[in-house]
């Protein structure tokens, strides 16, 4: 299921099973040890998914057909954070 958009949950509100993938999983940055670990865990990623790879310290987004480095180049997590915060 592709992302359902944005939803702000209220304190105590129950996250329904039908909302878990579309709101929680698709809108989080998942952490994996390597590309191999990510491929094993996510055989069919959906467009917009984000991942952080520990072995290369990189953040990537799934374009719908392939994983792309955030910022258009291979950039370490620390550098990406500084650029976004600047």
C-alpha positions in Angstrom: 0.0 0.0 0.0 1.4 3.4 -0.9 1.4 6.1 1.7 -2.0 7.4 2.9 -0.8 11.0 3.3 -0.2 12.7 6.6 -2.1 12.1 9.8 -1.6 13.7 13.2 -2.7 11.3 15.9 -4.1 12.4 19.2 -2.9 11.2 22.5 -4.6 7.8 23.3 -5.8 7.4 19.7 -5.5 3.8 18.5 -3.5 3.1 15.3 -5.6 0.7 13.3 -3.9 -2.2 11.5 -5.1 -0.8 8.2 -3.3 2.5 9.0 0.0 0.9 10.1 1.7 0.6 6.7 0.3 3.7 5.1 0.9 6.1 8.0 3.6 4.6 10.3 5.9 2.5 8.1 5.8 4.4 4.9 6.5 7.6 6.7 9.4 6.5 8.8 13.1 6.2 8.1 13.9 2.6 8.5 17.4 1.6 9.7 19.3 -1.3 8.1 22.9 -2.7 8.4 23.4 -2.8 4.6 21.7 -2.8 1.2 21.5 -6.6 1.4 19.7 -6.5 4.7 17.3 -3.9 3.4 16.6 -5.9 0.2 15.9 -9.0 2.3 13.5 -7.1 4.6 11.8 -5.0 1.9 11.5 -7.1 -1.3 8.8 -4.8 -2.6 9.4 -1.2 -1.4 6.9 1.5 -2.2 7.6 5.0 -3.6 8.6 7.5 -0.9 10.1 5.0 1.5 13.2 6.2 3.3 16.1 4.1 4.7 19.3 4.7 6.6 22.2 2.3 5.9 24.6 1.9 8.8 27.5 0.5 6.7 27.7 3.5 4.5 26.1 6.1 6.8 23.7 7.1 4.0 20.1 8.0 3.7 18.2 6.9 0.6 14.6 7.2 -0.8 12.8 4.8 -3.0 11.7 6.6 -6.2 9.2 3.9 -7.3 11.8 2.1 -9.4 15.1 2.3 -7.5 16.8 3.6 -4.3 18.3 7.1 -4.7 20.7 8.9 -2.4 19.0 11.8 -0.6 20.4 15.1 -2.0 21.3 13.5 -5.4 24.7 12.2 -4.3 26.1 9.8 -1.8 26.1 11.9 1.3 26.7 10.8 4.9 24.0 11.1 7.4 25.8 13.8 9.4 26.3 15.9 6.2 22.7 15.5 5.2 21.5 16.6 8.6 23.7 19.7 8.6 22.6 20.6 5.1 18.9 20.3 6.0 19.4 22.3 9.2 21.3 25.1 7.5 
